[in-house]
Amino acid sequence: MGRLVPAVTRALDILELFLDGDGTLSAPDIVRRLQLPRTTVHELVTTLAARSYIVQVPGQPGRYRLGVRPYQLGSRYAEQLDLAAEGQQVARSVAETCDETVHVAILEGTDVIYIAKVDSTHAVRMVSAAGRRLPAHCTSVGKMLLASLSGAELGARLPDGAGLAAMTPNSITDPARLREALAEIRERGIAVESRESNPDVSCVAAPVRDRTGQVVAALSISVPMIRWSDERRVELEQLAAKGAVELSERLGHRTVA
C-alpha cells in the first residue's frame, strides 16, 4: 500500500467536517476542530473552493458549505449501485455468520419480492428463491416494509375492510391486528414473523435505507422451528439489524451515531 498524502488527507478531513452540525463552517472552525495551522487551512479552503467542493454561504462572509462537486460525485456513485447485487453480497456475509437462510426483499403493492437470497448449509432449511412473491403481511420483510409506510400510503395499499389472505393458520388476517403489529414494529425497528408464511419457519427482519434515509428494502433471516428459540431470536435480530445497516451504508445511507 502506498504512502498517504498529508495534504489530500487534510482536504478530505475538511470535507468530512461538513457532515456534522448545520453543514456550514468557517476557517476558524476548521482550525479549531482539526488542530491545523491557519495558513494551511486557508490554502486548503481556497483550493477546495476553486474546485467547487465548497462555496461561500450567501450573506455570511467567511462561512462555507458544500459545493456542487461532492453532489455530482455522490450522484455518480449512486448511479452505479445495484440493490440486488449489493444485497446479495451482504446476505452472503450474514449467512456465513449465522448459517441460516438470508433474504433481501422489496415491496411491490401488497406483496414482497425477494431480490437476493443465500441459503443455509443445514440439511433442514427454508426453501425459497430470488424472484418469489409473497403477501407482505405474512412475512417479516413484508411487515417491516409495510411498517415503514406513512399512514396514507398504508391505507391506500391496505384500505379498511380489505381482506388479508392466510398462508398458514398463524397468518394475520385481521387488518386491525395487522396495524397493531406494524405499530409495534415501528417502535422496535425489527419485525418478527412466527410461522405466518411457512408453518415450519420463523423469521426476523430489519429495514434497509437508501442515501435519502427512505426504507427501500428489508433484510431477513429465516430459521426452521427446530433451531428457533427466544435466545436465538434475540441473536438473529441483532445480526439482521447489523446486516441491514451494512447494506444501507453500501447504498449511501449515513448512520447517525
N, C-alpha and C positions, 0 to 999 in steps of 0.2 A: 504494500500500500504506500502511495506517495506521501510526501510531506504536505501538511495543511498550510495554506497560505494565510498568514495572520490578517492581512488587510481584507481578504474575502470573508474570513470568519467574522471579523468585526462588523462588516457591512451586513452580513446575514443576521448577526445578533441585533443590530439596529432594526432591521425589518421585522424580526420576530417580536420586538417590544410592542409593535402596533397591534398585536393580537390581544393585548390586555387593556383594561381601562376603557376610556371613551374613544380610543382609536386615534388620538392626536397626541403629539409630543413636541416639545421644544428642544433645542440643543442642550440647554442646561439640564433638562430631564434626562436626556441620554447620557450626559457626562456623569450625573449622579448615579443612575441605575447601573451603568456598565463600568463605572470607575475608569474611564478613559480620559486622556488629556483633551482639553478643549480644542486645541489645534487639530488633533486627529479627528475628533467628532465633526468639526467644521468642514474638513476636507471630505470626509465620507458623506456627510449630508449634502454637500454641494454636488458630489458625483452622483449620488442616488437621485437627486432632483433633476440633474441634467439628463439622466436616462429615463425619466418619468416613473421611477419606482416610488418616489414620494413627491408630493406637491404642497405648496403653502396653503394653509387654510384661509379662504377668503375672509377678510375683515379681522384676521388675527395674525398680525405680523410676527414672524419668528416661530409660529407653530406649523407643524406639518401633519399630513395624513397620507395614507397610501395612495399612490397614483394608479394610472390605468394599466401599467405594465404587469404588476402582480395579478390583476384580474385576468389579463389576457393569458398569462401563463397558466393560471388556475383553470380557466375555461378550456384550454387545450388539453390539460391533464384530465379534466372531467370527460372530455370527448373520447379519450382513449380507454376509459373504464368500461368494463363489461360486468354487470352484476352477476350473471350466471357463472362466468369464468372465475371472478373473484370469490364468489360464494362457494364454488367447488373446491378451491384451494383451502379456504377457511374450514369448510366442512370436513375436509380430509384431515386437517390438523386436529380438530375437535374429536373426530372419530378415533384417531390414533391415541388420544389421551384416555378416552373412556371405553373404547371398543364397543360402542353401540351405534345404531344407525342414526345418521345426522342428515337433516333436510334443510334446504333454504327454499322458501316459498313466497309468492306474491299473491295479492288479492285481485281478483277479477270478478266484478259484480258481487255475487254472494258466494262465490267459490274461491278456493285457493288452488294455485297451480304450482307444483313442485318444479323448480328450475335447476336445482342441484341436489345430489344425493350421494352419500358414501355409506356403504354397508358395514355392518358389524362383521367380525370374523367368526362369531359364535355360530354353532350349528342351528341354534334356535334364535331367530331374529325376525324383525319386521320385513315383510315382503312388499315392496313398492317400486316405483320407477319415476325418474325425472319425466316431467310432462303430464303426470297423472293429475286429475282434477277431482277435488272432493268438496262437499259442502263446508263452508268456512266454520259454521257454528259447531261442527262435530270434531274439530281438530284444535290442537294447542296453537299452531301457527295461525290458523284462521281466526281464533278468538283474540289472539294478540293483535292481529291486523284490524279486526273489527273494533277493538277497544281503542285503537289509535284514531278512529274517525271522529269527526265532530258530531254533535247530536243531529244536525240537519242531514249530514251525509249518511249516518247510520239509519235515520228514519227513511231516507229515500231508498236505501237498499233493502231494508227490512221494516216496512211500514207496520204499524199496529194492526194486528189481525192476520198478518202473513203467516202462512203455515211453515213449520220447520220440520223437514224430513228427518227421520231417525235412521241411523246406520246400525245402532245396537240398542238394547234396552236401556243403556246408560246415556244415550244421546239427549241433549236438551231440546225439547220440542215446544216449550212454553216461552213465548217472546219476553214476557215479564221476567222470568227466571234468567233468561239469557242476558238481559240488560243488567240484572243484579250481578251476574258473573263478570260481565265486562267492566262494571264499575270497580269491582274488587281487583281485576287485572290492571286497570289504570293506576290504582293506588299502589299495587305491589311492583308493577313493572315486569311481571313474569306471569305467563299463562301455564296452567296445568290442565291436562286432559286425561281422565282415567277411564279407559275402556269405552270411550264415546264414539270412536270411529272403527275400532277393532276390539272385539271382546277379550283379546289376549294381550293387549298392548296399552301402556300408558306413556304419555309424552310431556315434556316441558318445552317452553319456547320463550324467546326474548326478542325484542324489536331491533331491527336494523335501520339505521338512518342514513340519509344522503348528506351532502355537504350543506344543505339548507336546514338540516335538522328534521326534515319530514321523514316519517316512517314509510319505507318503501318495500320492506320485506321483513320476514321473521326467520329466525334460525331455531330449529327444534332438535331434540334428542329423543328418540323413541326406544322404549325398553319393554321387552316381554315381561309379563307379570311374574314369572318365576325369578326374575332378577330385580324386582321392584320392591322398595321399602321406603319408609319415611326418611331414613338416613340417606339412602341412595338418591331420593328425590331432591333433598337439600343439596347434595353434592353436584347433581346434574343441573340444578337451577343455576348454581354459581358458574359452572362450566359453560352453560348455554349463554348466560349473560356476558361472560368474558369473550366467547366466540363472536357474539353479536357486536360487541364493542370493537373487536378487531376488524370485522367486516365493515362496520360503519366507518372506521378510520381509513380503510382502504378506499372507501367511496368519497372520502374528503371531509367526513364529519369530524369536527374538533370536539373532543370530550372535555368538558369543564371539570377540573378537579374539585 
